[in-house]
Amino acid sequence: MPLSSLSLRPLCHHPPLPPTSNHSPPPRPPHSRLHLPSLTRRRSRALNSRPRASATDDMAAAAAAASSPTLLEHMGRTGAAADLTVLVAHIQSACKRIAALVASPGNADLSRGKAGSSAVAAGRDAPKPLDELSNEIILSSLRSSGKVAAVASEENDLPLWMSDDGPYVVVTDPLDGSRNIEVSIPTGTIFGIYNRMVELDHLPVEERAQLNSLQSGTRLIAAGYVLYSSATILCISFSAGTHAFTLDHSIGEFILTHPSMQIPPRGQIYSVNDARYFDWPEGLRKYIDTIRQGKGQHPKKYSARYVCSLVADFHRTLIYGGVAMNPRDHLRLVYEANPLSFLSEQAGGRGSDGKNRILSIQPVKLHQRLPLFLGSMEDMLELESYGDVQQKVNPGYEV
């Protein structure tokens, strides 16, 4: 009921309600459009709609919900800029839609099909309908936010200029690993956020979009990925640690589940496609042989774990430690290597091309490829000490 229709008669005109009344409280005034909505009542409704268990279970569930902030609540508590909060709200909304898309019964046909017949630019993978649909979801959401000046996507040949007033630049791989959808292997979305370079505002739009998108990783102000698997997990950093939020389907929100993540200084797992062993350089073969036998700097034998889904392999490495790698010039610097290296460093790890820190490499083109090694600091330094770990032989693998 709108406030204007409420009677102004004194409250004493009405008799007091009995304690057992089901009378609902008066409506609250609508939220200002400048504020993000509170989730308290939504959480309460979700808890009340569940099957009744013991009072202890209900209290524990309520306490857990109250103590674990949502992503947007976390940003509010840490003093994130209002514009950045709005942008992240739109990114997470897009990723919820993609999560539903990849889990739908029709995604197999989308993952098998071929996208538009237009030529694919050098450095890009041939897209599938599922890639293009995910890209449309991301671009639409970024445009709706009103906070994005330029966006560079794996699915577009060139960066797109969205708004002269947008304070941010977004780089993204909308759906990494889409070829795995048909066999239900995890996939993911990767993104990085930069400030718009206002000193370039005088340039033509195309040049302005290109240069804003080719900022080095050291200029990232935020980066993240969303893992679409048995759980949907959004892992993000705002230059103050790496935090992971899990999608709670009962309330439709990402809830903080892994605060201040730290990659163990050393792991016991390496992640790489061992089938390419005979194409590797001598240094990389020697490193892998050494750690598998437990003869490296760490006296235990390493195990291999390889999903062939970049986000999934990196997520496991972030939690358990070790190294995830692709030693050939395959992964893209701008929207894959930089965001994941940023997250790795914020969690105490390292991102490298086998010789150099990823974040220090200046991109020269949007779809620039390079080797990528991510993981525990001690494991990464040991790997780099072998010197010759970048695969130069690249015989054009089809899978």
FIFI-956058 format. One record per residue: residue number from 1; x, y, z of N, C-alpha, C in turn. Coordinates in steps of 0.1 Angstrom, whole numbers. Atoms other than C-alpha are relative to their C-alpha. Layout:
BEGIN
[NUM, [X, Y, Z], [X, Y, Z], [X, Y, Z]]
...
END
This chain:
BEGIN
[1, [9, -12, 0], [0, 0, 0], [9, 12, 0]]
[2, [-8, -12, 0], [15, 34, -9], [-2, 8, 12]]
[3, [1, -8, -12], [22, 57, 20], [-10, 11, -1]]
[4, [9, -11, 2], [0, 84, 5], [-14, -4, 3]]
[5, [14, 5, -2], [-31, 62, 10], [-2, -4, 15]]
[6, [2, 3, -14], [-25, 56, 47], [-8, 10, 7]]
[7, [8, -10, -8], [-49, 72, 72], [10, 7, 10]]
[8, [-8, -7, -10], [-34, 99, 94], [-7, 1, 14]]
[9, [6, 1, -13], [-57, 90, 123], [9, -5, 11]]
[10, [-9, 5, -10], [-40, 85, 156], [-1, -15, 2]]
[11, [0, 14, -2], [-29, 50, 164], [-9, -5, 10]]
[12, [9, 5, -10], [-50, 48, 195], [-14, -2, -4]]
[13, [13, 3, 6], [-81, 47, 173], [-2, -15, -2]]
[14, [2, 14, 3], [-74, 11, 166], [3, -8, 13]]
[15, [-3, 8, -12], [-76, -15, 194], [13, -8, -2]]
[16, [-13, 7, 1], [-43, -33, 202], [-3, -14, -6]]
[17, [1, 13, 6], [-37, -65, 182], [3, -11, 11]]
[18, [-3, 11, -9], [-38, -98, 202], [14, -6, -4]]
[19, [-14, 6, 3], [-4, -116, 205], [0, -11, -11]]
[20, [1, 10, 10], [-16, -144, 182], [-4, 4, -14]]
[21, [5, -5, 12], [-26, -122, 154], [10, -2, -11]]
[22, [-8, 2, 12], [-13, -129, 119], [1, 13, -8]]
[23, [-1, -13, 7], [-15, -92, 110], [14, 3, -4]]
[24, [-13, -3, 5], [14, -83, 88], [4, 15, 3]]
[25, [-5, -13, -3], [35, -52, 95], [-3, 9, -12]]
[26, [2, -10, 11], [29, -20, 75], [11, -1, -10]]
[27, [-11, 0, 10], [48, -18, 42], [10, 10, 2]]
[28, [-11, -9, -1], [82, -2, 41], [0, 9, -12]]
[29, [-1, -8, 12], [89, 27, 18], [9, -6, -10]]
[30, [-8, 6, 10], [104, 17, -15], [15, 4, 1]]
[31, [-14, -4, 0], [142, 16, -18], [3, 10, -10]]
[32, [-5, -10, 10], [160, 45, -36], [6, -8, -11]]
[33, [-6, 6, 11], [171, 36, -70], [15, 1, 0]]
[34, [-14, -2, -1], [206, 47, -60], [6, -11, 9]]
[35, [-5, 9, -10], [209, 19, -35], [-2, -15, -5]]
[36, [2, 14, 3], [214, -19, -40], [-10, -6, 10]]
[37, [10, 6, -9], [185, -39, -25], [6, -8, 11]]
[38, [-4, 8, -11], [189, -55, 9], [-4, -15, -3]]
[39, [3, 14, 2], [189, -93, 9], [-6, -7, 12]]
[40, [4, 6, -13], [177, -98, 45], [-13, -7, -2]]
[41, [13, 7, 1], [140, -105, 37], [1, -11, -10]]
[42, [0, 11, 9], [149, -126, 7], [6, -13, 7]]
[43, [-6, 11, -7], [172, -148, 29], [-10, -6, 10]]
[44, [9, 5, -10], [145, -150, 55], [-11, -9, -7]]
[45, [10, 7, 7], [119, -161, 30], [5, -14, -5]]
[46, [-6, 12, 5], [143, -187, 16], [1, -10, 12]]
[47, [-2, 9, -12], [150, -201, 51], [-14, -6, 4]]
[48, [13, 4, -5], [113, -202, 60], [-7, -10, -10]]
[49, [7, 9, 10], [103, -220, 27], [6, -14, 0]]
[50, [-6, 13, 0], [126, -249, 34], [-7, -10, 10]]
[51, [6, 9, -9], [113, -281, 51], [5, 2, 14]]
[52, [-3, -2, -13], [112, -278, 88], [10, -11, 6]]
[53, [-9, 9, -6], [141, -294, 106], [0, 4, 15]]
[54, [0, -3, -14], [152, -291, 142], [3, 15, 2]]
[55, [-3, -14, -3], [154, -257, 159], [15, 4, -1]]
[56, [-14, -2, 0], [191, -261, 162], [5, 2, -15]]
[57, [-4, -1, 14], [195, -266, 124], [-4, 13, -6]]
[58, [4, -12, 5], [174, -236, 117], [8, 12, 5]]
[59, [-8, -11, -6], [194, -214, 140], [14, 0, -6]]
[60, [-13, 1, 6], [226, -227, 125], [0, 6, -14]]
[61, [1, -5, 13], [214, -219, 90], [-1, 15, 0]]
[62, [2, -14, 0], [203, -185, 99], [13, 7, 4]]
[63, [-13, -7, -5], [236, -177, 117], [10, 0, -12]]
[64, [-10, 1, 11], [256, -189, 86], [-4, 10, -10]]
[65, [4, -9, 10], [235, -168, 63], [3, 14, 4]]
[66, [-3, -14, -5], [239, -137, 85], [14, 3, 0]]
[67, [-14, -3, -2], [276, -141, 89], [8, 0, -13]]
[68, [-7, 1, 13], [285, -148, 52], [-6, 11, -9]]
[69, [5, -10, 9], [281, -117, 31], [-1, -4, -14]]
[70, [1, 2, 15], [270, -117, -5], [12, 8, -6]]
[71, [-11, -7, 7], [295, -104, -31], [-2, 16, 2]]
[72, [3, -15, -1], [278, -69, -31], [1, 5, 14]]
[73, [-1, -4, -14], [276, -68, 6], [15, 1, 4]]
[74, [-14, 0, -3], [313, -76, 8], [6, 12, -6]]
[75, [-6, -12, 6], [321, -48, -16], [-4, 12, 8]]
[76, [5, -12, -8], [300, -24, 5], [8, 1, 13]]
[77, [-7, 0, -12], [318, -35, 37], [15, 5, -2]]
[78, [-14, -3, 3], [352, -30, 21], [2, 14, -6]]
[79, [-1, -14, 5], [344, 5, 8], [3, 1, -15]]
[80, [-2, -1, 15], [344, -3, -30], [-8, 12, -5]]
[81, [7, -12, 7], [335, 26, -53], [-13, -4, -5]]
[82, [14, 3, 4], [298, 28, -61], [0, -4, -15]]
[83, [0, 4, 15], [305, 27, -99], [5, -14, -2]]
[84, [-6, 14, 2], [326, -5, -95], [-10, -10, 5]]
[85, [10, 9, -5], [299, -21, -74], [-11, -2, -10]]
[86, [10, 2, 10], [273, -14, -100], [5, -9, -12]]
[87, [-6, 8, 11], [296, -28, -127], [0, -15, 4]]
[88, [-2, 14, -4], [303, -60, -107], [-14, -6, 2]]
[89, [14, 5, -1], [265, -64, -100], [-5, -4, -14]]
[90, [4, 4, 13], [259, -65, -137], [8, -12, -6]]
[91, [-8, 11, 4], [288, -89, -143], [-5, -13, 6]]
[92, [5, 12, -7], [275, -113, -117], [-14, -4, -5]]
[93, [13, 3, 6], [240, -111, -132], [1, -7, -13]]
[94, [-2, 7, 13], [253, -120, -166], [5, -14, 2]]
[95, [-5, 14, -2], [272, -150, -152], [-10, -9, 6]]
[96, [11, 9, -5], [241, -163, -134], [-8, -5, -12]]
[97, [7, 4, 12], [224, -163, -168], [8, -10, -8]]
[98, [-8, 10, 7], [254, -181, -184], [0, -13, 8]]
[99, [0, 12, -8], [254, -206, -155], [-13, -8, -3]]
[100, [12, 7, 4], [218, -214, -163], [0, -6, -14]]
[101, [-1, 4, 14], [226, -216, -200], [8, -13, -2]]
[102, [-9, 12, 2], [254, -241, -197], [-6, -12, 7]]
[103, [6, 12, -7], [233, -263, -174], [-13, -4, -6]]
[104, [13, 4, 6], [203, -264, -197], [1, -12, -9]]
[105, [0, 12, 9], [193, -295, -217], [4, 4, -14]]
[106, [-3, -3, 14], [198, -276, -250], [14, 4, -3]]
[107, [-13, -6, 3], [234, -266, -245], [9, -10, -8]]
[108, [-8, 9, 8], [248, -298, -262], [-1, 4, -14]]
[109, [1, -4, 14], [234, -287, -295], [8, 13, -3]]
[110, [-7, -13, 2], [248, -252, -290], [15, -2, 0]]
[111, [-14, 2, -1], [282, -265, -281], [6, -8, -12]]
[112, [-4, 7, 12], [283, -288, -312], [0, 8, -12]]
[113, [2, -7, 12], [271, -263, -337], [11, 10, -3]]
[114, [-9, -10, 5], [290, -238, -357], [-6, 13, 0]]
[115, [5, -14, 0], [287, -201, -353], [-1, 6, -13]]
[116, [1, -7, 13], [283, -175, -380], [11, -4, -9]]
[117, [-10, 5, 10], [302, -182, -412], [10, 11, -3]]
[118, [-10, -10, 2], [322, -150, -410], [14, -5, 3]]
[119, [-14, 4, -2], [360, -153, -411], [4, 3, 14]]
[120, [-5, -2, -13], [378, -157, -378], [14, 6, 0]]
[121, [-12, -7, 0], [406, -133, -371], [11, -9, 6]]
[122, [-11, 7, -6], [441, -146, -364], [1, 2, 15]]
[123, [-1, 0, -14], [446, -155, -328], [-13, -4, 7]]
[124, [12, 4, -6], [410, -163, -322], [-4, -15, -3]]
[125, [6, 13, 3], [394, -197, -318], [-13, 1, -7]]
[126, [13, 0, 7], [365, -207, -340], [-11, 0, 10]]
[127, [10, -1, -11], [335, -197, -320], [-12, -10, -3]]
[128, [12, 8, 1], [304, -219, -313], [-12, 8, 4]]
[129, [12, -8, -4], [268, -207, -309], [0, 3, 15]]
[130, [0, -3, -14], [272, -211, -271], [10, 11, 4]]
[131, [-10, -10, -3], [303, -189, -271], [-7, 14, -4]]
[132, [5, -13, 5], [285, -162, -291], [-12, 4, 9]]
[133, [12, -3, -9], [253, -164, -269], [5, 5, 13]]
[134, [-6, -5, -12], [275, -160, -238], [5, 14, -2]]
[135, [-5, -13, 3], [292, -131, -254], [-11, 11, 0]]
[136, [11, -10, 0], [259, -114, -261], [-5, 3, 13]]
[137, [5, -2, -14], [248, -119, -225], [10, 10, 7]]
[138, [-10, -9, -7], [281, -103, -212], [-1, 14, -6]]
[139, [0, -13, 6], [280, -74, -237], [-12, 8, 4]]
[140, [12, -7, -3], [244, -66, -230], [0, 5, 14]]
[141, [0, -4, -14], [249, -66, -193], [10, 11, 3]]
[142, [-10, -11, -2], [280, -44, -195], [-6, 13, -5]]
[143, [6, -12, 5], [262, -20, -217], [-11, 6, 9]]
[144, [11, -4, -9], [232, -19, -193], [6, 7, 12]]
[145, [-5, -6, -13], [255, -10, -164], [3, 15, -1]]
[146, [-3, -14, 2], [264, 24, -180], [13, 4, 6]]
[147, [-12, -2, -6], [298, 20, -164], [12, -4, -8]]
[148, [-11, 6, 9], [319, 6, -193], [2, 9, -12]]
[149, [-4, -7, 12], [338, 27, -218], [3, -9, -12]]
[150, [-4, 9, 11], [353, -1, -238], [0, -14, 6]]
[151, [0, 14, -4], [351, -39, -237], [8, -8, -11]]
[152, [-7, 9, 10], [375, -64, -254], [-3, -14, 4]]
[153, [4, 13, -2], [362, -99, -258], [7, -10, -9]]
[154, [-6, 11, 9], [376, -132, -271], [-8, -2, -12]]
[155, [9, 3, 11], [346, -134, -293], [-2, 12, -11]]
[156, [1, -12, 10], [351, -100, -311], [14, 2, -5]]
[157, [-13, -3, 7], [379, -92, -336], [6, 12, 6]]
[158, [-5, -13, -5], [383, -57, -322], [-8, 4, 13]]
[159, [7, -6, -12], [375, -39, -289], [-12, 8, -4]]
[160, [12, -7, 2], [341, -23, -287], [0, 13, 9]]
[161, [1, -12, -9], [336, 13, -275], [-15, 2, 3]]
[162, [14, -1, -5], [304, 16, -254], [-5, 13, 4]]
[163, [5, -12, -6], [303, 49, -237], [12, 10, 3]]
[164, [-11, -10, -3], [324, 81, -235], [0, 3, 14]]
[165, [1, -3, -14], [313, 85, -199], [4, -12, 9]]
[166, [-3, 11, -8], [321, 50, -187], [13, 0, 6]]
[167, [-13, -2, -7], [349, 50, -161], [8, -13, -1]]
[168, [-8, 12, 0], [360, 14, -167], [1, -7, -14]]
[169, [-3, 8, 12], [374, -9, -194], [-1, -15, 5]]
[170, [1, 15, -4], [365, -47, -193], [6, -8, -11]]
[171, [-5, 10, 9], [384, -75, -209], [-6, -14, 4]]
[172, [7, 12, -4], [367, -109, -210], [2, -12, -10]]
[173, [3, 12, 7], [366, -145, -222], [-13, -5, 5]]
[174, [14, 2, -6], [328, -150, -219], [-2, -15, 4]]
[175, [2, 14, -3], [329, -188, -220], [12, -8, -4]]
[176, [-12, 8, 2], [363, -205, -217], [-3, -15, 1]]
[177, [2, 14, 0], [363, -242, -225], [-13, -5, -5]]
[178, [13, 4, 5], [330, -244, -243], [0, -13, -7]]
[179, [0, 13, 7], [341, -274, -263], [-2, -12, 10]]
[180, [2, 10, -10], [338, -293, -230], [-14, -2, 5]]
[181, [14, 0, -5], [301, -286, -225], [-7, -13, -3]]
[182, [7, 12, 5], [289, -317, -244], [3, -11, 9]]
[183, [-3, 11, -9], [307, -340, -219], [0, 5, 14]]
[184, [2, -5, -14], [298, -319, -188], [13, 2, 8]]
[185, [-12, -4, -7], [333, -308, -180], [-1, 15, 3]]
[186, [2, -14, -4], [335, -275, -161], [5, 10, -11]]
[187, [-4, -11, 8], [338, -243, -180], [0, 13, 8]]
[188, [-1, -12, -8], [342, -207, -170], [0, 13, -8]]
[189, [0, -14, 5], [340, -169, -176], [12, 7, 7]]
[190, [-12, -7, -6], [372, -148, -171], [-2, 15, -4]]
[191, [1, -14, 3], [372, -110, -168], [11, 8, 8]]
[192, [-9, -10, -7], [395, -81, -159], [-6, 14, -2]]
[193, [6, -14, 0], [386, -45, -151], [12, 10, 2]]
[194, [-10, -11, -1], [408, -14, -157], [-8, 13, 1]]
[195, [5, -14, 1], [402, 23, -153], [2, 5, -14]]
[196, [-1, -7, 13], [395, 42, -185], [12, 9, 0]]
[197, [-11, -9, 1], [426, 60, -196], [-4, 14, -6]]
[198, [6, -13, 4], [412, 96, -197], [10, 8, -9]]
[199, [-9, -8, 8], [444, 109, -213], [-1, -4, -15]]
[200, [2, 4, 14], [434, 91, -245], [-13, 4, -6]]
[201, [14, -4, 5], [399, 107, -248], [0, 8, -12]]
[202, [-1, -9, 12], [411, 130, -276], [2, -8, -12]]
[203, [-3, 8, 12], [419, 101, -299], [-13, -5, -7]]
[204, [12, 6, 6], [395, 86, -325], [-5, -12, 8]]
[205, [7, 11, -8], [371, 60, -311], [7, -13, -1]]
[206, [-7, 13, 2], [388, 30, -327], [13, -1, 7]]
[207, [-13, 0, -6], [422, 39, -315], [-1, 0, 15]]
[208, [3, -2, -14], [409, 49, -281], [-4, -14, 6]]
[209, [4, 13, -5], [392, 15, -276], [11, -10, 0]]
[210, [-11, 9, 1], [423, -4, -288], [10, 2, 11]]
[211, [-11, -3, -10], [448, 13, -265], [-5, -2, 14]]
[212, [5, 3, -13], [425, 11, -235], [-1, -14, 3]]
[213, [1, 14, -2], [421, -26, -240], [14, -7, 1]]
[214, [-14, 6, 0], [459, -32, -243], [8, 5, 12]]
[215, [-7, -3, -12], [468, -20, -208], [7, -12, 6]]
[216, [-7, 11, -6], [494, -41, -190], [-7, -4, 13]]
[217, [7, 5, -12], [482, -63, -162], [3, 7, 13]]
[218, [-3, -8, -12], [499, -41, -136], [-10, 11, 3]]
[219, [10, -11, -1], [471, -16, -142], [-14, -5, 3]]
[220, [12, 6, -3], [443, -40, -134], [-5, 5, 14]]
[221, [5, -3, -13], [420, -28, -106], [-8, -11, 6]]
[222, [7, 12, -4], [400, -60, -104], [0, -11, -11]]
[223, [1, 11, 9], [398, -94, -120], [-7, -12, 7]]
[224, [7, 12, -6], [379, -126, -116], [-3, -11, -10]]
[225, [5, 11, 9], [365, -158, -130], [-12, -6, 6]]
[226, [12, 8, -6], [333, -178, -126], [2, -14, -5]]
[227, [-1, 15, 4], [336, -216, -126], [-14, -6, 0]]
[228, [13, 7, 2], [305, -234, -139], [2, -15, 2]]
[229, [-2, 13, -3], [307, -268, -123], [-10, -6, 9]]
[230, [10, 5, -10], [290, -288, -95], [-5, 11, 9]]
[231, [4, -13, -6], [289, -254, -78], [4, 11, -10]]
[232, [-4, -12, 8], [290, -220, -95], [7, 9, 9]]
[233, [-8, -8, -9], [318, -201, -80], [6, 12, -7]]
[234, [-5, -12, 5], [328, -165, -86], [12, 4, 9]]
[235, [-12, -3, -7], [364, -158, -76], [5, 14, -5]]
[236, [-3, -14, 4], [375, -121, -76], [10, 6, 10]]
[237, [-9, -8, -8], [401, -97, -64], [-2, 15, -3]]
[238, [0, -15, 3], [400, -59, -60], [13, 6, 5]]
[239, [-13, -4, -4], [437, -56, -53], [2, -1, 15]]
[240, [-1, 1, -14], [432, -66, -17], [-3, -15, 4]]
[241, [2, 14, -3], [434, -104, -16], [-10, -6, -10]]
[242, [9, 8, 10], [415, -131, -36], [-11, -7, 8]]
[243, [12, 5, -8], [380, -141, -24], [-9, -8, -10]]
[244, [9, 8, 8], [356, -168, -37], [-14, 0, 6]]
[245, [14, -1, -4], [318, -166, -36], [-7, -11, -7]]
[246, [8, 11, 6], [295, -196, -42], [-14, 4, -2]]
[247, [14, -3, 3], [261, -192, -58], [-9, -8, 8]]
[248, [10, 6, -8], [234, -200, -33], [-13, 0, -7]]
[249, [12, 0, 9], [205, -211, -55], [-13, 3, 8]]
[250, [12, -3, -8], [180, -207, -26], [-3, 15, 1]]
[251, [3, -15, -1], [184, -169, -26], [5, 7, -13]]
[252, [-5, -5, 12], [201, -165, -60], [11, 10, 1]]
[253, [-11, -9, -3], [231, -147, -46], [13, -8, 2]]
[254, [-13, 5, -3], [269, -153, -45], [4, 3, 14]]
[255, [-3, -2, -14], [278, -159, -9], [15, -3, 3]]
[256, [-14, 1, -3], [314, -155, 5], [2, -14, 7]]
[257, [-3, 13, -6], [327, -190, 11], [15, -3, 2]]
[258, [-14, 2, -1], [365, -187, 6], [7, 14, 2]]
[259, [-6, -13, -1], [377, -154, 21], [15, 0, 0]]
[260, [-14, -1, 0], [413, -143, 16], [8, -13, -3]]
[261, [-6, 12, 4], [424, -173, -3], [16, 2, -2]]
[262, [-14, 0, 1], [461, -182, -2], [5, -13, -7]]
[263, [-5, 12, 7], [478, -206, -27], [11, -5, 10]]
[264, [-11, 5, -8], [500, -229, -6], [14, 3, -7]]
[265, [-13, -4, 6], [537, -219, -11], [5, -11, -9]]
[266, [-4, 11, 9], [542, -254, -26], [-11, -10, 0]]
[267, [10, 10, 1], [518, -280, -39], [7, -13, -3]]
[268, [-6, 13, 4], [522, -316, -50], [-7, -5, -13]]
[269, [7, 3, 13], [502, -314, -83], [5, 8, -11]]
[270, [-2, -8, 12], [511, -304, -118], [-11, -3, -10]]
[271, [11, 2, 9], [485, -298, -144], [5, 4, -14]]
[272, [-5, -2, 14], [496, -301, -181], [-4, -12, -8]]
[273, [4, 10, 10], [487, -321, -212], [13, -9, -2]]
[274, [-12, 8, 1], [513, -349, -208], [2, -7, -14]]
[275, [-1, 6, 13], [505, -362, -243], [9, 8, -9]]
[276, [-9, -8, 8], [526, -333, -257], [14, -1, 5]]
[277, [-14, 1, -7], [557, -345, -237], [11, 1, -11]]
[278, [-11, 1, 9], [577, -352, -268], [2, 12, -9]]
[279, [-1, -13, 6], [571, -317, -282], [6, 10, 9]]
[280, [-5, -9, -10], [583, -301, -250], [15, 2, -2]]
[281, [-15, -2, -1], [618, -285, -247], [6, -8, 11]]
[282, [-7, 8, -10], [644, -302, -227], [-2, 4, 14]]
[283, [1, -5, -13], [641, -280, -197], [-14, -4, 6]]
[284, [14, 4, -6], [603, -287, -192], [0, -15, 2]]
[285, [0, 14, -2], [608, -324, -197], [8, -4, 12]]
[286, [-8, 3, -11], [635, -325, -172], [-7, 4, 13]]
[287, [7, -4, -12], [614, -305, -147], [-11, -10, 4]]
[288, [11, 9, -3], [584, -328, -150], [5, -13, 4]]
[289, [-6, 13, -4], [606, -359, -148], [5, 0, 14]]
[290, [-6, -1, -13], [623, -346, -117], [-11, 0, 11]]
[291, [10, -1, -11], [592, -337, -97], [-9, -13, 1]]
[292, [7, 12, 0], [574, -369, -107], [7, -11, 8]]
[293, [-8, 10, -7], [602, -389, -92], [3, 5, 15]]
[294, [-3, -5, -14], [603, -368, -60], [15, 4, 2]]
[295, [-15, -4, -1], [639, -356, -68], [2, 15, -1]]
[296, [-1, -14, 1], [631, -319, -70], [3, 7, 14]]
[297, [-2, -7, -12], [633, -293, -43], [-9, -4, 11]]
[298, [10, 6, -9], [602, -309, -27], [2, -15, -1]]
[299, [-3, 15, 1], [610, -345, -17], [-11, -9, -3]]
[300, [11, 10, 2], [576, -359, -24], [-3, 0, -16]]
[301, [3, 1, 14], [565, -372, -58], [-13, 7, -3]]
[302, [12, -8, 4], [540, -350, -77], [-9, -9, -8]]
[303, [11, 7, 8], [507, -362, -92], [-4, 9, -11]]
[304, [6, -8, 11], [492, -351, -125], [-15, 1, 1]]
[305, [14, -2, 1], [457, -336, -126], [-3, 10, -11]]
[306, [2, -8, 12], [445, -322, -159], [-14, -1, -5]]
[307, [13, 0, 4], [410, -311, -168], [-1, 5, -15]]
[308, [0, -7, 13], [418, -292, -200], [-11, 10, -1]]
[309, [9, -11, -2], [396, -264, -188], [7, 10, 8]]
[310, [-10, -9, -6], [417, -234, -179], [-5, 5, 14]]
[311, [5, -5, -12], [394, -220, -152], [0, -12, 11]]
[312, [1, 11, -9], [389, -255, -136], [14, -4, 5]]
[313, [-13, 4, -4], [426, -263, -136], [7, 11, 9]]
[314, [-5, -10, -8], [435, -229, -122], [-7, 0, 14]]
[315, [7, 0, -13], [408, -231, -95], [5, -11, 10]]
[316, [-5, 10, -9], [421, -264, -82], [14, 4, 5]]
[317, [-14, -4, -4], [457, -250, -82], [-1, 11, 10]]
[318, [2, -11, -10], [445, -219, -63], [-3, -6, 14]]
[319, [3, 6, -12], [432, -242, -36], [10, -9, 6]]
[320, [-10, 11, -4], [457, -271, -35], [14, 4, -2]]
[321, [-14, -3, 3], [488, -255, -48], [5, -8, -12]]
[322, [-6, 7, 12], [512, -267, -75], [1, 9, -12]]
[323, [-1, -8, 12], [514, -256, -111], [-10, -4, -10]]
[324, [8, 2, 12], [489, -253, -139], [6, 7, -12]]
[325, [-7, -6, 11], [504, -247, -173], [-4, -5, -14]]
[326, [1, 4, 15], [502, -247, -211], [13, 7, -6]]
[327, [-13, -6, 4], [538, -243, -223], [1, 5, -14]]
[328, [0, -5, 13], [529, -235, -259], [-7, 14, -2]]
[329, [7, -13, 2], [518, -202, -274], [-14, -2, -3]]
[330, [14, 4, 2], [482, -209, -269], [-10, 9, 7]]
[331, [9, -8, -7], [466, -188, -242], [1, 15, -2]]
[332, [0, -15, 4], [456, -151, -246], [4, 8, 12]]
[333, [-5, -9, -11], [475, -125, -226], [-10, 9, 6]]
[334, [9, -11, -4], [448, -98, -225], [-11, -5, 9]]
[335, [13, 3, -7], [417, -116, -213], [1, -14, 7]]
[336, [-1, 13, -7], [430, -150, -199], [12, 1, 10]]
[337, [-12, 0, -8], [466, -147, -187], [1, 11, 10]]
[338, [-1, -11, -10], [465, -113, -171], [-10, -1, 11]]
[339, [9, 1, -11], [433, -117, -151], [3, -11, 10]]
[340, [-3, 11, -8], [443, -151, -138], [13, 2, 8]]
[341, [-12, -3, -7], [478, -140, -130], [-2, 10, 11]]
[342, [3, -10, -10], [464, -110, -111], [-6, -7, 12]]
[343, [6, 7, -11], [443, -134, -90], [10, -9, 7]]
[344, [-11, 8, -5], [473, -157, -85], [9, 8, 9]]
[345, [-9, -8, -8], [495, -129, -72], [-7, 5, 12]]
[346, [7, -4, -12], [468, -116, -49], [-2, -11, 10]]
[347, [1, 12, -9], [467, -151, -34], [14, -5, 4]]
[348, [-14, 4, -4], [505, -152, -29], [7, -9, -10]]
[349, [-7, 8, 10], [513, -171, -61], [6, 8, -11]]
[350, [-7, -7, 11], [528, -162, -95], [-6, -5, -13]]
[351, [3, 3, 14], [519, -160, -131], [11, 3, -9]]
[352, [-12, -2, 8], [546, -164, -157], [-1, -6, -14]]
[353, [0, 7, 14], [553, -172, -194], [11, -10, 0]]
[354, [-12, 9, -1], [582, -194, -182], [13, 8, 2]]
[355, [-12, -8, -1], [606, -165, -182], [-3, 13, 8]]
[356, [3, -13, -5], [588, -133, -173], [-13, 0, 8]]
[357, [13, -2, -7], [561, -121, -149], [-11, 4, -10]]
[358, [11, -3, 10], [528, -121, -169], [-4, 15, 1]]
[359, [6, -13, -1], [515, -88, -155], [10, 11, -5]]
[360, [-10, -10, 5], [547, -70, -166], [1, 1, -15]]
[361, [-1, 0, 15], [543, -79, -203], [-10, 10, -6]]
[362, [9, -10, 6], [529, -51, -224], [-6, -7, -13]]
[363, [7, 5, 12], [502, -64, -248], [2, 9, -12]]
[364, [-2, -7, 12], [507, -54, -284], [-12, -2, -10]]
[365, [12, 2, 8], [475, -69, -299], [-10, -7, 8]]
[366, [10, 5, -8], [442, -80, -286], [0, -15, 3]]
[367, [0, 14, -2], [444, -117, -292], [14, -7, 0]]
[368, [-14, 5, -1], [481, -121, -285], [1, -12, 9]]
[369, [-1, 13, -7], [490, -156, -274], [14, -2, 6]]
[370, [-13, 3, -6], [518, -169, -251], [-1, -12, 9]]
[371, [1, 11, -10], [527, -198, -228], [-4, 6, 13]]
[372, [5, -5, -13], [511, -196, -194], [3, -11, 11]]
[373, [-3, 8, -12], [523, -210, -160], [-5, 7, 12]]
[374, [6, -7, -11], [503, -203, -129], [1, -10, 12]]
[375, [0, 8, -12], [507, -215, -93], [7, 5, 12]]
[376, [-7, -3, -13], [525, -217, -60], [14, 6, -3]]
[377, [-12, -8, 2], [554, -194, -56], [13, -9, -1]]
[378, [-12, 8, 0], [580, -220, -47], [1, -10, -12]]
[379, [1, 9, 12], [569, -244, -75], [3, 8, -12]]
[380, [-2, -9, 12], [569, -215, -100], [15, 3, -1]]
[381, [-14, -4, 1], [604, -204, -91], [9, -12, -3]]
[382, [-7, 12, 3], [617, -240, -93], [-1, -3, -15]]
[383, [2, 2, 14], [601, -244, -127], [8, 10, -9]]
[384, [-7, -10, 8], [616, -211, -141], [15, -2, 1]]
[385, [-14, 2, -1], [650, -222, -128], [6, -9, -11]]
[386, [-4, 9, 11], [651, -248, -156], [3, 7, -13]]
[387, [-3, -8, 11], [652, -221, -181], [-8, -3, -13]]
[388, [5, 3, 13], [641, -238, -213], [-14, -8, 2]]
[389, [13, 7, -3], [604, -245, -205], [-11, 5, -10]]
[390, [10, -4, 10], [586, -227, -234], [0, -8, -12]]
[391, [1, 9, 11], [574, -250, -261], [0, 8, -13]]
[392, [0, -8, 12], [584, -236, -295], [-6, -9, -12]]
[393, [6, 9, 10], [573, -267, -316], [-15, 0, 3]]
[394, [14, -1, -1], [536, -262, -322], [-7, -5, -12]]
[395, [4, 6, 12], [524, -287, -347], [-15, 1, -3]]
[396, [14, -2, 4], [488, -275, -349], [-10, -10, 5]]
[397, [9, 10, -6], [469, -297, -325], [-15, 4, -3]]
[398, [14, -3, 3], [432, -300, -333], [-9, -1, 13]]
[399, [7, 1, -12], [421, -309, -298], [9, 5, 12]]
END
